[in-house]
Amino acid sequence: MFRPAVQKTRIGSTLGVLELIFHASVRHVRKSNGNAVIGLLVSVAQSLVGIGVMLLMFNLIGRQVGAQVRGDFILYIMSGIFSFMTHSKTIKAVSGAEGPTSSMMKHAPMNTIVSVSAAALSALYLQTLSASVILFGYHALWRPITIDDPLGVAAMYLLAWSSGIGIGLIFKAVTPWAPDFFAVATTAYTRANMVFSGKMFLANTTPMYILSVFMWNPLFHCIDQTRGFMFLNYDPRYTSPYYPLATTFILLVIGLMAERFTEKHISASWNAKR
């Protein structure tokens, strides 16, 4: 059916894109689980399992890091788990977002930026909602929570999410060239972050020869800085918020360039090999 051509303003075009991203984000959230409540419960359960595993590990090895930060030990564990889960889930969501050969791209308004934004926002929505439920439950049922600088904690949480977007975008761009290899590489990177994220120890109390192995990871800086903003008596000396910020910007630029290059060379036959 023919439609009259309507010239849109920049504000109208921007609002149209934002609306499209919103609907695509809702679709991405509902795609994993048709029931919104069940999807939230699954996300909460995954975070609770991570908290329980870390608590069990610390009890087995007899380390009480909470005494070193002079704060709530459970809150210390949550500060690492929430950033780690958000970072890892974002990498997985963005790297698996719809590409140029996806059937969704046959619809005119859709493009790669919309699909990547929707995947990233859906991961942020689920993880933030599950973290809020866990924190509220812990605050109401167990022990009141006190956070020294909530805005700083939120900023580091969003920075961990943003760095996950940059890394996931790079994996998304390179995966069509060697699907099997980079699918394994993506999984290997997220699994390696279970150790290299530093969620199990403090940077200030770690020997320098061990610390040098972790300093490359932007998530390590985000988690350590989160604890600096969360606890009054912990002042990070070896990490900086500016390193993950600069690294995220570089990763986003490289990822967008690589994605654009892949779009120019990708063909429908590549999708059959995945």
N, C-alpha and C positions, 0 to 999 in steps of 0.2 A: 504494500500500500504506500502511495506517495504521501509525503508529509511536507508541509511548507517549511522552508529553511528559516530558522529563527536565529538571529545573531545574539550570542550570549556575551555578557560582560565577564570580566575576570573574576569578579566576586561570585557571579552565578556559576561559572565553571568550577571555581574552587569548592563551592558548596555542593555541587553535583558530584565531584570526586570524593569529598568527605562522606556524602551519603552513600555512595557506592562502596567505599571502604567499610562503612558501618555494616551494611547488609552482607558484604563478603565476610566480615569478621563473625557475624552471627551464624552464617552458614558454616564457617570453619569450626566454630565451637560446637554446633549441633552435629557436625559430621562425625566427630569421634564418638558421641553418645547422644542418641535422640532425646533422652530425658535429661533436662538441665540439672535436676537435683542429683541424679545418679552420677552425672559427670563431675559435679562439685564434690560429692562424697568420695569418688575415686581419687580426685586430686588431693583432698584432705588426707585420705588414707596413705597415699604415697609419701606425703610429707611426714606424717606420723611415723611411718615405718623408718624413714631416714633418721628422724629424731631418736626413735627407740634403739636403732642399731648403734648410733654414735654414743648414746648413753650407756649401752651395754659394753661397748668397747672401752670406754673410759673407766667403767667400774672394774672390768677385768684386768686392765693394766695398772689400775690404781692411781691414775693421774687426776688431780682436781684443779683444772685450769680456772675454775670459778674463783678459787682463792687468790689466784694471781691477778685477776681483774677486779677482785673485791666486788663481785656482783652475782646475780642469779645465774647459776650454772646452766639451768634449762634454757634461759634466755640467751646465754652464750652459744649454746648448741643451735638454737633457732636462728640466730644471726648468720650462721654459716649455711645452714640447710636451705633457708628461704632464698638466699642469693644464688646458691648453687643450683637449686631446682629451677629457678626462673631462667638462669643462664643456659642450662642444658636443654630445657624444654623449648626455649626460643631458638636455639641452634637447630634442633630437630624439626620444629615447625617451619622455619624459614627455608632450610635446606630441602624440605619436602614440599614446598609451595608449588602451585601450578605454574608450569613453564609455557613457552610459546607453542608447544605442540599439544597442550592440554585442550580438552573439548570446551572448557570454560572460556578459553581465549577466542573461540569462534563468535562470541557475543561482542558486539562492537564496543561497548563502554569498557570492557575488561582490558587490562594490561598487566605487565609483570609487576609494576610498582604497586598496583592495587592488591594483587595476590600476596606479595611479600608483606605489605603493611597489614593486611587482614590476618595473615598467619602470626605475625609478631604481636599484634594487639590481642588476638585470641589467647595466646600463651600468657601474656601479661595479665589479662583479665582473670583467667582461671587460677594462676598462681597467687595473684594478689588477693583474690576472694578467699582462697583456701588458707592463706597466711593470716588473713583477718579473722577468719572463723577460729583458727587454732589459738591465736593470741587472745581473742575475746574469751574463749573457753578457759584458757589457762588463767587469765586475769580474774574471771568471775568465779571459777570453781576451785582454784588452787591457791594462787598467790597474786597479790596486786603487782602490776608491772610498772616500773619506773624507767623511762628512757631519757637520758640527759639531753640529747639534741634530736628530736624527731625529724626535723627538716633535713638534717645531715644524713640521717639513716635512710630517709626516703630518696634523697639524691643519689646515694651510693647504690641503693637498690635499683633505681632506674638506670644507673650507669652500667651495672651488671647486665641488665636486660639489653641495653643498647649495644654493648660489646658482643652479646650473643647474636644480635641482628647482623653485625658486621661479619662475624665468623661464619654464621649460617649462610649469608649471602655469597661468600666466597665458595663455600662447599656447593651451593646451588649452581653457581656458574660453571664450576669445573666438573661436576658429576656427569653431565651428558657426554663428555669426551671419553670417560672411562667409568661407566656406571658401577660395575662390580667393585673396582678398586676404591673409588672415592666413597661408596656406601660403607665399606669396611673402615675407611679412614675416618669418616664422620663418627661412626660408633666408637672407634678406638680413641678419638680425641675426647669425646664426652666421658668415656670410662676413665681415661687418664686424669681428667679433671677431678675425679673423686679423691685423688691424692694431691695433685698439684694445685688445687684450689686453696689449700691451706685452711680449710674449715675445721681441721682437727687440732690446730695449734696456733699460738700467738707468734707473730714475727719478732716481737721484742725479746722473747725468751728462747729463740732458736739460734743455734750457733751459725756464724756467718758462712762457713763452708757448706752447710745444708741450705741456708737461706738463699744462696746464690742460684740454686737449682730452681727456685720457685719465683724469682723476681721477674721473669719474662712474662708471666701470666697476668693479664689485666684483672682477671677475677680474683686472684690472690690479693691484689692491692685493694679491690673493692670490699672484700670481706674484712680485711684487717682495718680499713678505714671505717667500715660500718661499726666495728666494735669500739673504735675510738670515739665515734659520735654517740654510741649507745651507752657506754659506761663512763662515769665521771672520772674514775681513777686509772683509766688506760689511755695513754698518749702514744700513738704509733710513731716510731722513730725511723723505720726503714722503708715504709711504704708512702705513697703519695697519691692523691686523687687526680693529679694532673697527668700521670702516666697512662692510666686507663682512658682518660678523656682524649688524649692525643692519639693513643692507639686505636680507639674506637673510630675517630674521625678518619684515620688512615685506612682502616679496614673497610669502612663504608665506601670511601672513594675507590679503592681497589676493587671491591666487590661489585659496585655499580659499573665500573669500566669492564670488568670481566664478564658480567652478565650481558652488557650491551654487545660485546664481541661474540659471545655465544649465540645471542639472538640472530646475528647476521649470518651465521654459518650453520645453524641447526636446521634439520629437516625432519619431516614426519617419520621417516624410516628409523631415526634414532630412538623414537619412543617405543618402537617394537622390540628393541634390544634390552629395554629396562625391565 
